[in-house]
Amino acid sequence: MDLKNITMSDLKAKFSGAADKKTLVKFGIGFGAIIIFLIIYYAILNPMVKERKAKYEDKLLKENEISQFENEIIQFKARIKKLKPEFEDSSTLFHSKAEVEDLYQSLSKHAGVNGLVISKIEKKKPIPVMKDGVANQSAENLTADMVSYYKIPVDYEIKGKFLGYIKFKRAVSKQKKMLNFDKETISIVQNDSTGAIIAKGELTIVGLPNDFF
């Protein structure tokens, strides 16, 4: 280039072209950086953010559930504490299913002590006693929450001396479990020199509804 013949216009045009190239390079670098950032964000960072957000929301949900469970546990404990005395009172009066099955053995023990022989003991079908305000229901419509307790009738026949039978009934009546002699006939055994009697009748025991429903 001939420096002698260069003009201001030539210099301006030269520097202007150089400035445009620098601007384009800077713009290209900036645009490329933005593209790279967006790729990294959507390909790597965004899934990580979503995953952490989901874990955080799941953590909050579980904490709320735990708090709810803790409140329910407190309520259940209070309810159990309230029902425990009632259950203990009932359990001292009512027979469990296993105790009903062992009834013959229990009565035989008292009979043997008093010189009696149990010649018959027959359990009948449990009869539901409905809760207050609940009408009697057919078997197919009956539900456990309708029943207050069950009465289990038992037919019996006992042979022995009259005094022994009286002692037997007294011993049975002293048991904690509820037992009632509802029907009773006593007859003397004919031609028996020992003065033996035969007592026939029906006694009733009561059972918890959950055991007999």
Summary of the structure (lengths in Angstrom):
residues: 213
radius of gyration: 46.9
end to end distance: 115.8
largest distance: 166.7
contacts: 503
relative contact order: 0.10
helix: 57%
strand: 23%
